[in-house]
Amino acid sequence: MRHGDKINNLGRKTAHRQALMMNLACALIENKRIFTTLAKAKALRTYVEPIITKSKNDTTHSRRMAFSYLKNKEVVSTLFKDVAVKVAERNGGYTRIIKTGNRQGDAAEMAMSELVDFNEIYTGNKKAAATAAKPKTRRSRGGAKKATTKKTEEGNADSGSEEKGESAE
């Protein structure tokens, strides 16, 4: 019987499970979205949400506590710089789990785990998503430039034909 057993052991020993959660949490914070099994995604939610809550208070102690869970300086700085700023007014529920079907090899239930405030589809930042999707290049304003050059060439061609017509008479 599993009375009061709140932790999902995921078929691993304690050290292996902690390393797995640390790596999944680092990947989630870096990439903002990961694909994993449903059981791991649910276990990850209970692991990463208290860390994100601690990141809202940017003190040395909270940074050290986050580092003790994540063991990666770059991820901790990303957590405090980017993630904590976006979730500052949210009181919890920082992650979303979306089931994506079964894996082909072993039919394991797969899920996408993502940080809620970083999905432009649900947050309504359609302008931000459009500008992020379209890269800025040197040719990005090519349509307007071509139109103006065609007009000037036509104007030059018209004036040139008038001059030729006048000289022919």
DSSP file (Angstrom, degrees, kcal/mol; ACC not computed):
  #  RESIDUE AA STRUCTURE BP1 BP2  ACC     N-H-->O    O-->H-N    N-H-->O    O-->H-N    TCO  KAPPA ALPHA  PHI   PSI    X-CA   Y-CA   Z-CA
    1    1 A M              0   0    0      0, 0.0     0, 0.0     0, 0.0     0, 0.0   0.000 360.0 360.0 360.0 149.0    0.0    0.0    0.0
    2    2 A R    >   +     0   0    0      3,-0.0     3,-1.7     2,-0.0     2,-0.3  -0.262 360.0 168.6-115.6  46.1    1.1    3.5   -0.7
    3    3 A H  T 3  S-     0   0    0      1,-0.3     3,-0.1     3,-0.0     0, 0.0  -0.426  75.4  -7.3 -62.8 121.8   -0.7    5.4    2.0
    4    4 A G  T 3  S+     0   0    0     -2,-0.3     2,-1.1     1,-0.2    -1,-0.3   0.583  89.0 143.7  72.0   9.9    0.7    9.0    2.2
    5    5 A D    <   +     0   0    0     -3,-1.7    -1,-0.2     1,-0.2    -3,-0.0  -0.717  18.4 171.1 -84.9 101.6    3.5    8.3   -0.3
    6    6 A K        +     0   0    0     -2,-1.1     2,-0.4    -3,-0.1    -1,-0.2   0.591  47.6  83.1 -90.4 -11.5    3.6   11.6   -2.1
    7    7 A I        -     0   0    0      2,-0.0     2,-0.7     3,-0.0     3,-0.0  -0.775  69.1-140.3-100.8 137.7    6.7   11.1   -4.2
    8    8 A N        -     0   0    0     -2,-0.4    -2,-0.1     1,-0.1    -1,-0.0  -0.853  11.0-161.0 -91.4 116.1    6.8    9.3   -7.5
    9    9 A N    >   -     0   0    0     -2,-0.7     3,-1.8     1,-0.1    -1,-0.1   0.656  15.2-148.1 -75.9 -15.4   10.0    7.3   -7.4
   10   10 A L  T 3   -     0   0    0      1,-0.3     3,-0.1    -3,-0.0    -1,-0.1   0.720  60.5 -70.0  56.8  24.4   10.1    6.9  -11.2
   11   11 A G  T 3  S+     0   0    0      1,-0.2     2,-0.3     0, 0.0    -1,-0.3   0.788 109.0 111.0  67.7  28.3   11.8    3.5  -10.8
   12   12 A R  S <  S-     0   0    0     -3,-1.8    -1,-0.2     2,-0.0     2,-0.1  -0.905  70.7-107.5-132.3 157.9   15.0    5.1   -9.7
   13   13 A K     >  -     0   0    0     -2,-0.3     4,-2.5    -3,-0.1     5,-0.2  -0.322  46.6 -97.6 -74.6 169.0   17.1    5.3   -6.6
   14   14 A T  H  > S+     0   0    0      1,-0.2     4,-2.5     2,-0.2     5,-0.2   0.909 121.1  46.9 -59.6 -48.2   17.2    8.6   -4.8
   15   15 A A  H  > S+     0   0    0      1,-0.2     4,-2.1     2,-0.2    -1,-0.2   0.897 114.3  47.8 -64.5 -39.7   20.5    9.9   -6.2
   16   16 A H  H  > S+     0   0    0      2,-0.2     4,-2.2     1,-0.2    -1,-0.2   0.897 112.3  49.7 -67.6 -39.8   19.5    9.0   -9.8
   17   17 A R  H  X S+     0   0    0     -4,-2.5     4,-2.5     2,-0.2    -2,-0.2   0.897 110.6  49.7 -66.3 -40.8   16.0   10.6   -9.3
   18   18 A Q  H  X S+     0   0    0     -4,-2.5     4,-2.2    -5,-0.2    -1,-0.2   0.893 111.5  48.6 -66.0 -39.0   17.5   13.8   -8.0
   19   19 A A  H  X S+     0   0    0     -4,-2.1     4,-2.4    -5,-0.2    -2,-0.2   0.896 111.3  50.9 -66.0 -39.7   20.0   14.0  -10.9
   20   20 A L  H  X S+     0   0    0     -4,-2.2     4,-2.6     2,-0.2    -2,-0.2   0.934 111.7  46.2 -62.1 -47.1   17.2   13.4  -13.3
   21   21 A M  H  X S+     0   0    0     -4,-2.5     4,-2.6     1,-0.2    -2,-0.2   0.885 111.6  52.4 -64.7 -38.7   15.0   16.2  -11.8
   22   22 A M  H  X S+     0   0    0     -4,-2.2     4,-2.3     2,-0.2    -1,-0.2   0.935 112.4  44.8 -62.4 -45.7   18.0   18.6  -11.8
   23   23 A N  H  X S+     0   0    0     -4,-2.4     4,-2.2     2,-0.2    -2,-0.2   0.896 114.3  48.3 -67.3 -40.3   18.7   17.9  -15.5
   24   24 A L  H  X S+     0   0    0     -4,-2.6     4,-2.4     2,-0.2    -1,-0.2   0.909 111.9  49.8 -65.1 -41.4   15.0   18.2  -16.5
   25   25 A A  H  X S+     0   0    0     -4,-2.6     4,-2.3     2,-0.2    -2,-0.2   0.904 111.0  49.1 -64.8 -41.3   14.7   21.5  -14.5
   26   26 A C  H  X S+     0   0    0     -4,-2.3     4,-2.3     1,-0.2     5,-0.2   0.918 112.2  48.4 -63.4 -42.8   17.8   22.9  -16.1
   27   27 A A  H  X S+     0   0    0     -4,-2.2     4,-2.7     1,-0.2     6,-0.3   0.894 111.6  50.2 -64.8 -39.3   16.5   22.0  -19.6
   28   28 A L  H  X S+     0   0    0     -4,-2.4     4,-2.0     2,-0.2    87,-0.2   0.910 112.6  45.6 -65.6 -42.4   13.1   23.5  -18.8
   29   29 A I  H  < S+     0   0    0     -4,-2.3    -2,-0.2     2,-0.2    -1,-0.2   0.887 117.9  43.7 -70.3 -38.1   14.5   26.8  -17.6
   30   30 A E  H  < S+     0   0    0     -4,-2.3    -2,-0.2    -5,-0.2    -1,-0.2   0.942 127.9  26.6 -70.0 -47.7   17.0   27.0  -20.5
   31   31 A N  H  < S-     0   0    0     -4,-2.7    -2,-0.2    -5,-0.2    -3,-0.2   0.593  89.0-140.5 -96.7 -12.8   14.6   26.0  -23.3
   32   32 A K  S  < S+     0   0    0     -4,-2.0    83,-2.1    -5,-0.3     2,-0.3   0.327  83.3  50.5  68.9  -7.3   11.3   27.1  -21.8
   33   33 A R  E     +A  114   0A   0     -6,-0.3     2,-0.3    81,-0.2    81,-0.2  -0.923  62.8 174.3-159.7 131.1    9.7   23.9  -23.2
   34   34 A I  E     -A  113   0A   0     79,-2.8    79,-2.8    -2,-0.3     2,-0.5  -0.963  24.3-134.7-137.1 156.5   10.7   20.2  -23.1
   35   35 A F  E     +A  112   0A   0     -2,-0.3     2,-0.3    77,-0.2    77,-0.2  -0.951  43.5 135.7-110.0 128.5    9.1   16.9  -24.2
   36   36 A T  E     -A  111   0A   0     75,-2.6    75,-3.3    -2,-0.5     2,-0.1  -0.874  57.1 -61.2-154.3-178.1    9.3   14.0  -21.7
   37   37 A T  E  >  -A  110   0A   0     -2,-0.3     4,-2.3    73,-0.2    73,-0.3  -0.365  47.7-115.8 -73.2 159.3    7.1   11.3  -20.3
   38   38 A L  H  > S+     0   0    0     71,-2.6     4,-2.3     1,-0.2     5,-0.2   0.890 114.2  52.0 -63.9 -40.5    4.0   12.3  -18.4
   39   39 A A  H  > S+     0   0    0     70,-0.3     4,-2.0     1,-0.2    -1,-0.2   0.908 111.5  46.6 -64.4 -41.6    5.2   10.8  -15.1
   40   40 A K  H  > S+     0   0    0      2,-0.2     4,-2.5     1,-0.2    -1,-0.2   0.884 110.8  53.2 -67.5 -37.4    8.5   12.7  -15.3
   41   41 A A  H  X S+     0   0    0     -4,-2.3     4,-1.8     2,-0.2    -2,-0.2   0.903 109.9  47.6 -64.4 -40.9    6.6   16.0  -16.3
   42   42 A K  H  X S+     0   0    0     -4,-2.3     4,-1.2     1,-0.2    -1,-0.2   0.887 114.1  46.6 -68.2 -37.7    4.3   15.7  -13.3
   43   43 A A  H  X S+     0   0    0     -4,-2.0     4,-0.9     1,-0.2    -2,-0.2   0.862 109.9  55.0 -69.6 -35.0    7.3   15.0  -11.0
   44   44 A L  H  X S+     0   0    0     -4,-2.5     4,-3.0     1,-0.2     3,-0.4   0.865 100.6  59.6 -65.4 -36.1    9.2   17.9  -12.5
   45   45 A R  H  X S+     0   0    0     -4,-1.8     4,-1.8     1,-0.2    -1,-0.2   0.918 105.8  46.9 -60.3 -43.5    6.4   20.3  -11.8
   46   46 A T  H  < S+     0   0    0     -4,-1.2    -1,-0.2     1,-0.2    -2,-0.2   0.731 116.9  46.5 -71.2 -19.5    6.6   19.6   -8.0
   47   47 A Y  H  X S+     0   0    0     -4,-0.9     4,-0.5    -3,-0.4    -2,-0.2   0.880 117.4  37.0 -86.2 -42.3   10.4   20.0   -8.3
   48   48 A V  H  X S+     0   0    0     -4,-3.0     4,-2.2     1,-0.2     5,-0.2   0.782 102.0  68.4 -89.5 -27.7   10.7   23.2  -10.3
   49   49 A E  H  X S+     0   0    0     -4,-1.8     4,-2.2    -5,-0.3    -1,-0.2   0.899  99.6  49.3 -65.6 -40.5    7.8   25.3   -9.1
   50   50 A P  H  > S+     0   0    0      0, 0.0     4,-2.0     0, 0.0    -1,-0.2   0.856 110.4  53.1 -63.3 -31.2    9.3   25.9   -5.6
   51   51 A I  H  X S+     0   0    0     -4,-0.5     4,-1.4     2,-0.2    -2,-0.2   0.911 109.0  48.1 -67.5 -41.9   12.6   27.0   -7.2
   52   52 A I  H  X S+     0   0    0     -4,-2.2     4,-0.7     1,-0.2    -1,-0.2   0.888 109.5  53.6 -65.9 -38.2   10.8   29.5   -9.4
   53   53 A T  H >< S+     0   0    0     -4,-2.2     3,-0.9     1,-0.2     4,-0.3   0.904 108.6  49.5 -61.9 -40.8    8.9   30.8   -6.4
   54   54 A K  H >< S+     0   0    0     -4,-2.0     3,-1.1     1,-0.2    -1,-0.2   0.804 102.3  63.2 -67.1 -28.1   12.3   31.3   -4.6
   55   55 A S  H 3< S+     0   0    0     -4,-1.4    -1,-0.2     1,-0.2    -2,-0.2   0.679  85.1  73.9 -73.5 -15.3   13.6   33.1   -7.6
   56   56 A K  T << S+     0   0    0     -3,-0.9     2,-0.8    -4,-0.7    -1,-0.2   0.777  91.3  61.2 -67.3 -24.4   11.1   35.9   -7.3
   57   57 A N  S <  S-     0   0    0     -3,-1.1     2,-1.7    -4,-0.3    -1,-0.2  -0.880  82.7-154.0-103.8 101.8   13.1   37.2   -4.3
   58   58 A D        +     0   0    0     -2,-0.8     2,-0.3     4,-0.1    -3,-0.1  -0.565  42.0 131.2 -84.4  84.6   16.5   38.1   -5.7
   59   59 A T  S  > S-     0   0    0     -2,-1.7     4,-2.1     1,-0.1     5,-0.2  -0.827  70.1-108.3-124.7 167.2   18.8   37.7   -2.7
   60   60 A T  H  > S+     0   0    0     -2,-0.3     4,-2.3     1,-0.2     5,-0.2   0.898 119.1  52.7 -62.3 -40.0   22.1   35.9   -2.3
   61   61 A H  H  > S+     0   0    0      1,-0.2     4,-2.2     2,-0.2    -1,-0.2   0.923 109.5  46.9 -63.6 -44.2   20.4   33.3   -0.1
   62   62 A S  H  > S+     0   0    0      1,-0.2     4,-2.2     2,-0.2    -1,-0.2   0.856 111.4  52.3 -69.0 -32.5   17.7   32.5   -2.7
   63   63 A R  H  X S+     0   0    0     -4,-2.1     4,-2.3     2,-0.2    -1,-0.2   0.906 110.7  47.8 -65.7 -41.0   20.3   32.3   -5.5
   64   64 A R  H  X S+     0   0    0     -4,-2.3     4,-1.9     2,-0.2    -2,-0.2   0.878 111.1  50.8 -67.8 -36.7   22.3   29.9   -3.4
   65   65 A M  H  X S+     0   0    0     -4,-2.2     4,-1.0     2,-0.2    -2,-0.2   0.914 111.2  48.0 -66.2 -42.0   19.2   27.8   -2.7
   66   66 A A  H  X S+     0   0    0     -4,-2.2     4,-2.3     1,-0.2     3,-0.5   0.895 110.8  51.8 -65.0 -38.9   18.4   27.7   -6.4
   67   67 A F  H  X S+     0   0    0     -4,-2.3     4,-2.6     1,-0.2    -1,-0.2   0.850 102.6  59.1 -66.4 -33.2   22.0   26.7   -7.2
   68   68 A S  H  < S+     0   0    0     -4,-1.9    -1,-0.2     1,-0.2    -2,-0.2   0.805 113.8  38.5 -66.4 -26.3   21.8   23.9   -4.7
   69   69 A Y  H  < S+     0   0    0     -4,-1.0    -2,-0.2    -3,-0.5    -1,-0.2   0.826 128.4  30.5 -87.1 -35.2   18.9   22.4   -6.7
   70   70 A L  H  < S-     0   0    0     -4,-2.3    -3,-0.2    -5,-0.1    -2,-0.2   0.787  77.2-156.8-100.8 -31.1   20.1   23.2  -10.2
   71   71 A K     <  +     0   0    0     -4,-2.6     2,-0.3    -5,-0.3    -4,-0.1   0.820  59.9 104.0  57.5  36.2   24.0   23.1  -10.0
   72   72 A N     >  -     0   0    0      1,-0.1     4,-2.1    -5,-0.1     5,-0.2  -0.901  56.1-159.1-150.3 115.7   24.4   25.3  -13.1
   73   73 A K  H  > S+     0   0    0     -2,-0.3     4,-2.4     1,-0.2     5,-0.2   0.890  93.7  51.5 -64.3 -41.4   25.4   28.9  -12.9
   74   74 A E  H  > S+     0   0    0      1,-0.2     4,-2.2     2,-0.2    -1,-0.2   0.896 110.8  48.1 -64.8 -39.6   24.1   29.9  -16.3
   75   75 A V  H  > S+     0   0    0      2,-0.2     4,-2.6     1,-0.2    -1,-0.2   0.893 110.7  51.5 -67.9 -39.3   20.7   28.4  -15.6
   76   76 A V  H  X S+     0   0    0     -4,-2.1     4,-2.2     2,-0.2    -2,-0.2   0.913 110.7  48.0 -64.3 -42.1   20.5   30.1  -12.2
   77   77 A S  H  X S+     0   0    0     -4,-2.4     4,-2.3     2,-0.2     5,-0.3   0.895 112.3  49.3 -67.1 -37.3   21.3   33.5  -13.9
   78   78 A T  H  X>S+     0   0    0     -4,-2.2     4,-2.3     2,-0.2     5,-1.5   0.899 109.9  53.0 -63.5 -40.6   18.6   32.8  -16.6
   79   79 A L  I  <>S+     0   0    0     -4,-2.6     5,-2.5     1,-0.2    -2,-0.2   0.922 115.6  38.1 -60.4 -45.9   16.1   31.9  -13.9
   80   80 A F  I  <5S+     0   0    0     -4,-2.2    -1,-0.2     3,-0.2    -2,-0.2   0.809 122.9  41.7 -79.6 -29.6   16.7   35.1  -12.0
   81   81 A K  I  <5S+     0   0    0     -4,-2.3     4,-0.2    -5,-0.2    -3,-0.2   0.946 131.5  11.5 -81.8 -51.0   17.0   37.4  -15.0
   82   82 A D  I  X5S+     0   0    0     -4,-2.3     4,-1.5    -5,-0.3    -3,-0.2   0.913 128.1  41.7 -97.3 -52.7   14.3   36.2  -17.4
   83   83 A V  I  ><S+     0   0    0     -5,-1.5     4,-1.9     1,-0.2    -3,-0.2   0.932 112.9  50.4 -70.1 -47.2   12.0   33.8  -15.7
   84   84 A A  H  4<S+     0   0    0     -5,-2.5    -1,-0.2    -6,-0.2     4,-0.2   0.840 108.3  54.5 -62.6 -33.2   11.5   35.6  -12.4
   85   85 A V  H >4 S+     0   0    0     -6,-0.2     3,-0.8     1,-0.2    -1,-0.2   0.907 110.6  45.2 -66.5 -41.6   10.7   38.9  -14.1
   86   86 A K  H 3< S+     0   0    0     -4,-1.5     3,-0.3     1,-0.2    -2,-0.2   0.820 117.5  42.5 -73.5 -30.0    7.9   37.3  -16.2
   87   87 A V  T >< S+     0   0    0     -4,-1.9     3,-1.0     1,-0.2    -1,-0.2   0.223  79.7 112.0-100.4  15.6    6.3   35.4  -13.3
   88   88 A A  T <  S+     0   0    0     -3,-0.8    -1,-0.2     1,-0.3    -2,-0.1   0.867  83.7  37.7 -59.6 -39.7    6.6   38.2  -10.7
   89   89 A E  T 3  S+     0   0    0     -3,-0.3     2,-0.3    -4,-0.2    -1,-0.3   0.491  96.8  98.4 -92.9  -1.8    2.9   38.8  -10.5
   90   90 A R    <   -     0   0    0     -3,-1.0     3,-0.1     1,-0.1     4,-0.1  -0.678  60.2-154.3 -87.3 138.8    1.9   35.1  -10.7
   91   91 A N        -     0   0    0     -2,-0.3     2,-0.3     1,-0.3    -1,-0.1   0.326  64.8 -46.7 -95.9   7.5    1.1   33.3   -7.5
   92   92 A G  S    S+     0   0    0      1,-0.1    -1,-0.3    -5,-0.1   -43,-0.0  -0.873  94.4  93.2 149.5 179.5    1.9   29.8   -8.7
   93   93 A G        +     0   0    0     -2,-0.3    -1,-0.1    -3,-0.1    23,-0.1   0.962  41.3 159.6  68.2  52.2    1.2   27.5  -11.6
   94   94 A Y        +     0   0    0    -49,-0.1    22,-2.9    22,-0.1    23,-0.3   0.664  54.7  59.0 -82.4 -16.5    4.3   28.4  -13.5
   95   95 A T  E     -B  115   0A   0     20,-0.3     2,-0.4    21,-0.1    20,-0.2  -0.831  63.3-156.6-117.2 153.7    4.4   25.2  -15.6
   96   96 A R  E     -B  114   0A   0     18,-2.7    18,-2.4    -2,-0.3     2,-0.5  -0.988   5.4-156.0-126.5 136.2    1.9   23.7  -18.0
   97   97 A I  E     -B  113   0A   0     -2,-0.4     2,-0.5    16,-0.2    16,-0.2  -0.963  11.1-176.6-115.0 123.6    1.7   20.0  -19.0
   98   98 A I  E     -B  112   0A   0     14,-2.6    14,-3.2    -2,-0.5     2,-0.2  -0.980  24.6-129.1-121.2 122.9    0.1   19.1  -22.3
   99   99 A K  E     -B  111   0A   0     -2,-0.5    12,-0.3    12,-0.2     3,-0.1  -0.489  21.6-174.9 -70.7 136.6   -0.3   15.5  -23.3
  100  100 A T  E     -     0   0A   0     10,-2.3     2,-0.2     1,-0.4    11,-0.2   0.272  43.2-100.0-118.2   9.7    1.1   14.7  -26.7
  101  101 A G  E     -B  110   0A   0      9,-0.7     9,-3.4     2,-0.0    -1,-0.4  -0.623  57.3 -37.9 105.8-166.5    0.2   11.1  -27.2
  102  102 A N  E     -B  109   0A   0      7,-0.2     7,-0.2    -2,-0.2     2,-0.2  -0.747  54.4-112.3-103.5 147.2    2.1    7.8  -26.8
  103  103 A R     >  -     0   0    0      5,-2.8     4,-1.6    -2,-0.3     5,-0.1  -0.510  24.3-132.8 -72.7 142.7    5.7    7.2  -27.8
  104  104 A Q  T  4 S+     0   0    0     -2,-0.2    -1,-0.1     1,-0.2    -2,-0.0   0.878  96.5  52.1 -69.5 -38.3    6.1    4.8  -30.7
  105  105 A G  T  4 S+     0   0    0      1,-0.2    -1,-0.2     3,-0.1    -3,-0.0   0.939 133.3   2.2 -67.9 -49.5    8.7    2.5  -29.2
  106  106 A D  T  4 S-     0   0    0      2,-0.1    -1,-0.2     0, 0.0    -2,-0.2   0.292  92.7-117.1-124.4   8.8    7.2    1.6  -25.9
  107  107 A A     <  +     0   0    0     -4,-1.6     2,-0.2     1,-0.2    -3,-0.1   0.780  53.8 165.3  59.3  30.6    3.8    3.4  -25.9
  108  108 A A        -     0   0    0      1,-0.1    -5,-2.8    -5,-0.1     2,-0.4  -0.540  46.3-105.0 -74.0 143.0    4.8    5.5  -23.0
  109  109 A E  E     - B   0 102A   0     -7,-0.2   -71,-2.6    -2,-0.2   -70,-0.3  -0.562  41.9-157.3 -70.0 123.6    2.5    8.6  -22.4
  110  110 A M  E     -AB  37 101A   0     -9,-3.4   -10,-2.3    -2,-0.4    -9,-0.7  -0.715  12.6-177.9-104.0 154.4    4.4   11.6  -23.6
  111  111 A A  E     -AB  36  99A   0    -75,-3.3   -75,-2.6   -12,-0.3     2,-0.6  -0.989  25.7-128.8-148.6 154.2    3.9   15.2  -22.5
  112  112 A M  E     -AB  35  98A   0    -14,-3.2   -14,-2.6    -2,-0.3     2,-0.5  -0.933  22.9-163.8-103.8 123.9    5.2   18.7  -23.3
  113  113 A S  E     +AB  34  97A   0    -79,-2.8   -79,-2.8    -2,-0.6     2,-0.3  -0.934  19.1 165.5-108.7 128.7    6.1   20.6  -20.2
  114  114 A E  E     -AB  33  96A   0    -18,-2.4   -18,-2.7    -2,-0.5     2,-0.4  -0.952  43.3-102.0-141.5 158.6    6.5   24.4  -20.6
  115  115 A L  E >   - B   0  95A   0    -83,-2.1     3,-1.3    -2,-0.3   -20,-0.3  -0.713  35.1-137.6 -80.2 130.4    6.8   27.6  -18.7
  116  116 A V  G >  S+     0   0    0    -22,-2.9     3,-1.2    -2,-0.4     6,-0.1   0.876  95.3  50.2 -62.2 -45.4    3.4   29.3  -18.8
  117  117 A D  G 3  S+     0   0    0    -23,-0.3    -1,-0.3     1,-0.3   -22,-0.1   0.486 102.0  63.4 -78.4  -1.4    4.4   32.9  -19.4
  118  118 A F  G <  S+     0   0    0     -3,-1.3     2,-0.7   -86,-0.2    -1,-0.3   0.334  76.0  96.4-104.7   7.1    6.8   32.0  -22.3
  119  119 A N    <>  -     0   0    0     -3,-1.2     4,-1.9    -4,-0.2     3,-0.3  -0.872  55.2-165.9 -98.5 110.7    4.2   30.7  -24.7
  120  120 A E  H  >>S+     0   0    0     -2,-0.7     4,-1.1     1,-0.2     5,-0.6   0.743  82.9  63.7 -69.4 -23.6    3.2   33.5  -27.1
  121  121 A I  H  45S+     0   0    0      1,-0.2    -1,-0.2     2,-0.2     5,-0.1   0.931 113.1  31.6 -66.3 -44.8    0.1   31.7  -28.3
  122  122 A Y  H  45S+     0   0    0     -3,-0.3    -2,-0.2     1,-0.2    -1,-0.2   0.775 115.7  56.6 -85.8 -27.4   -1.6   31.7  -24.9
  123  123 A T  H  <5S-     0   0    0     -4,-1.9    -1,-0.2    -7,-0.1    -2,-0.2   0.685 103.5-123.7 -82.3 -15.7   -0.2   34.9  -23.5
  124  124 A G  T  <5 +     0   0    0     -4,-1.1     2,-1.7    -5,-0.2     3,-0.3   0.594  65.1 137.1  88.9  10.5   -1.5   37.0  -26.4
  125  125 A N     >< +     0   0    0     -5,-0.6     4,-2.0     1,-0.2    -1,-0.1  -0.503  15.2 150.6 -87.1  68.7    1.8   38.6  -27.5
  126  126 A K  H  >  +     0   0    0     -2,-1.7     4,-2.3     2,-0.2    -1,-0.2   0.855  69.6  52.2 -72.0 -33.8    1.1   38.1  -31.1
  127  127 A K  H  > S+     0   0    0     -3,-0.3     4,-2.4     2,-0.2     5,-0.2   0.909 110.5  48.4 -67.1 -40.8    3.1   41.1  -32.2
  128  128 A A  H  > S+     0   0    0      1,-0.2     4,-2.0     2,-0.2    -2,-0.2   0.890 112.5  49.1 -65.6 -38.2    6.1   39.8  -30.2
  129  129 A A  H  X S+     0   0    0     -4,-2.0     4,-1.9     2,-0.2    -2,-0.2   0.887 111.5  49.3 -67.9 -38.7    5.7   36.4  -31.8
  130  130 A A  H  X S+     0   0    0     -4,-2.3     4,-1.7     2,-0.2    -2,-0.2   0.903 113.3  45.2 -68.6 -41.1    5.5   37.9  -35.3
  131  131 A T  H  < S+     0   0    0     -4,-2.4    -1,-0.2     1,-0.2    -2,-0.2   0.854 113.9  50.0 -71.9 -32.4    8.6   40.0  -34.8
  132  132 A A  H  < S+     0   0    0     -4,-2.0    -2,-0.2    -5,-0.2    -1,-0.2   0.847 110.9  49.8 -71.6 -32.6   10.5   37.1  -33.2
  133  133 A A  H  < S+     0   0    0     -4,-1.9    -2,-0.2    -5,-0.2    -1,-0.2   0.833 102.3  66.4 -75.5 -31.9    9.5   34.8  -36.1
  134  134 A K  S  < S-     0   0    0     -4,-1.7    -1,-0.1    -5,-0.1     2,-0.1  -0.807  82.4-142.3 -95.4 110.7   10.6   37.3  -38.8
  135  135 A P        -     0   0    0      0, 0.0     2,-0.6     0, 0.0    -3,-0.1  -0.423  17.0-118.5 -72.6 145.7   14.4   37.8  -38.8
  136  136 A K        +     0   0    0     -2,-0.1     2,-0.3    -5,-0.1    -5,-0.0  -0.738  44.7 166.1 -85.8 121.2   15.6   41.2  -39.5
  137  137 A T    >   -     0   0    0     -2,-0.6     3,-1.0     1,-0.0     4,-0.2  -0.753  51.3-105.5-127.0 174.3   17.8   41.2  -42.6
  138  138 A R  T 3  S+     0   0    0     -2,-0.3     3,-0.4     1,-0.2    -1,-0.0   0.743 120.6  51.5 -72.5 -22.2   19.3   43.8  -44.9
  139  139 A R  T >  S+     0   0    0      1,-0.2     3,-1.9     2,-0.1     4,-0.2   0.346  77.5 102.9 -95.0   6.4   16.7   42.9  -47.5
  140  140 A S  T <  S+     0   0    0     -3,-1.0     3,-0.3     1,-0.3    -1,-0.2   0.800  86.5  41.5 -64.2 -28.6   13.7   43.2  -45.2
  141  141 A R  T 3> S+     0   0    0     -3,-0.4     4,-1.6    -4,-0.2     3,-0.3   0.087  80.6 116.0-103.1  24.2   12.7   46.5  -46.7
  142  142 A G  H <>  +     0   0    0     -3,-1.9     4,-2.5     1,-0.2     5,-0.2   0.822  67.2  60.2 -62.3 -34.5   13.4   45.4  -50.3
  143  143 A G  H  > S+     0   0    0     -3,-0.3     4,-1.7    -4,-0.2    -1,-0.2   0.912 107.8  43.5 -63.4 -43.2    9.8   45.7  -51.4
  144  144 A A  H  > S+     0   0    0     -3,-0.3     4,-1.7     1,-0.2    -1,-0.2   0.870 114.3  50.7 -70.2 -36.6    9.5   49.4  -50.6
  145  145 A K  H  X S+     0   0    0     -4,-1.6     4,-2.1     1,-0.2    -2,-0.2   0.908 109.2  50.1 -69.7 -40.8   12.9   50.1  -52.1
  146  146 A K  H  X S+     0   0    0     -4,-2.5     4,-2.2     1,-0.2    -1,-0.2   0.892 108.2  53.7 -64.1 -39.1   12.1   48.3  -55.4
  147  147 A A  H  X S+     0   0    0     -4,-1.7     4,-1.8     1,-0.2    -1,-0.2   0.907 110.1  46.5 -63.4 -41.6    8.9   50.2  -55.8
  148  148 A T  H  X S+     0   0    0     -4,-1.7     4,-2.0     1,-0.2    -1,-0.2   0.876 111.5  51.3 -70.3 -35.8   10.6   53.6  -55.5
  149  149 A T  H  X S+     0   0    0     -4,-2.1     4,-2.2     2,-0.2    -1,-0.2   0.869 108.2  52.1 -70.0 -33.4   13.3   52.6  -57.9
  150  150 A K  H  X S+     0   0    0     -4,-2.2     4,-2.6     2,-0.2     5,-0.2   0.911 109.3  50.3 -65.4 -41.7   10.8   51.5  -60.5
  151  151 A K  H  X S+     0   0    0     -4,-1.8     4,-2.5     1,-0.2    -2,-0.2   0.919 111.9  46.8 -62.8 -42.7    8.9   54.8  -60.2
  152  152 A T  H  X S+     0   0    0     -4,-2.0     4,-2.4     2,-0.2    -1,-0.2   0.878 111.7  50.8 -68.7 -35.8   12.1   56.8  -60.7
  153  153 A E  H  X S+     0   0    0     -4,-2.2     4,-2.7     2,-0.2    -2,-0.2   0.910 111.4  48.3 -66.3 -40.4   13.2   54.6  -63.6
  154  154 A E  H  X S+     0   0    0     -4,-2.6     4,-2.7     2,-0.2     5,-0.2   0.912 111.7  49.9 -63.9 -41.8    9.8   55.1  -65.3
  155  155 A G  H  X S+     0   0    0     -4,-2.5     4,-2.2     1,-0.2    -2,-0.2   0.907 113.2  46.1 -62.6 -41.2   10.0   58.9  -64.6
  156  156 A N  H  X S+     0   0    0     -4,-2.4     4,-2.2     2,-0.2    -2,-0.2   0.881 112.5  50.8 -67.9 -37.5   13.5   58.9  -66.2
  157  157 A A  H  X S+     0   0    0     -4,-2.7     4,-2.2     2,-0.2    -2,-0.2   0.903 111.1  48.2 -67.8 -40.0   12.3   56.8  -69.1
  158  158 A D  H  X S+     0   0    0     -4,-2.7     4,-2.0     2,-0.2    -2,-0.2   0.930 113.8  45.8 -65.2 -44.9    9.4   59.1  -69.7
  159  159 A S  H  X S+     0   0    0     -4,-2.2     4,-2.0     1,-0.2    -1,-0.2   0.863 112.0  53.0 -68.3 -32.6   11.6   62.2  -69.6
  160  160 A G  H  X S+     0   0    0     -4,-2.2     4,-2.3     2,-0.2    -1,-0.2   0.887 108.5  49.0 -68.1 -38.6   14.1   60.5  -71.8
  161  161 A S  H  X S+     0   0    0     -4,-2.2     4,-2.7     2,-0.2    -2,-0.2   0.861 109.9  52.1 -70.6 -33.9   11.5   59.6  -74.5
  162  162 A E  H  X S+     0   0    0     -4,-2.0     4,-2.5     2,-0.2    -1,-0.2   0.915 110.4  48.3 -65.8 -41.1   10.3   63.2  -74.4
  163  163 A E  H  X S+     0   0    0     -4,-2.0     4,-2.3     2,-0.2    -2,-0.2   0.916 112.8  47.7 -64.8 -41.1   13.8   64.5  -75.0
  164  164 A K  H  X S+     0   0    0     -4,-2.3     4,-1.8     1,-0.2    -2,-0.2   0.912 111.8  51.0 -64.6 -40.5   14.3   62.0  -77.8
  165  165 A G  H  X S+     0   0    0     -4,-2.7     4,-1.2     1,-0.2    -2,-0.2   0.900 111.1  48.1 -64.3 -39.9   11.0   63.0  -79.3
  166  166 A E  H  < S+     0   0    0     -4,-2.5    -1,-0.2     1,-0.2    -2,-0.2   0.889 111.7  49.1 -67.9 -38.8   11.9   66.7  -79.2
  167  167 A S  H  < S+     0   0    0     -4,-2.3    -1,-0.2     1,-0.2    -2,-0.2   0.803 106.9  56.5 -73.0 -25.7   15.3   66.1  -80.7
  168  168 A A  H  <        0   0    0     -4,-1.8    -1,-0.2     1,-0.2    -2,-0.2   0.812 360.0 360.0 -74.2 -28.7   13.8   64.1  -83.5
  169  169 A E     <        0   0    0     -4,-1.2    -1,-0.2    -3,-0.2    -2,-0.2   0.473 360.0 360.0 -79.6 360.0   11.4   66.9  -84.5
